[in-house]
Amino acid sequence: MKKLWAVLLATVVIAGCGHTRMDYVDVAPAGMDRDQAVSIVEQAFYEDYSKTKPQSVAVTDEYILLSDGVVSNGTSFGSATAIGSGAIAAGSSRVVTKEMGQRIYLRSIGDVGVFQHKMKKGRYAVVIRAKDGSQLRALRTRSLESAQRFADAIAYLKAHRA
């Protein structure tokens, strides 16, 4: 039984799971303008089918802002005093709301890789890496064309930032 598990584990490790990098080099297309690039980036993030899909996207000249929601932390205090058959109550509360999210600075983006899922046809991933090689963000697409257009739009924004 142990040999069977060992062979099965070795097969999985050798076969590999996940994604395979495709031979695609992102290029800022000559006919693209800033509005098209921003639209492509926003659409790709909104159509991302992974669990890290942002709630909102904003693209500026310096960065891509991905908002993942808001967090509210609150404290409250209350007291009441009985007066006859009724009561007087007083209270106060303080709530602080912060936006959770991520900024991807265009000047920090290094490699943008396009990957194909090994086990599922028609599934692709685009991985945005920093200049030091660390992963900034990954998003999933359902077509190679979408993945390539996204990578090209990022290349355009990097090349034409203010």
Disulfide bonds with the S-S distance in Angstrom:
none
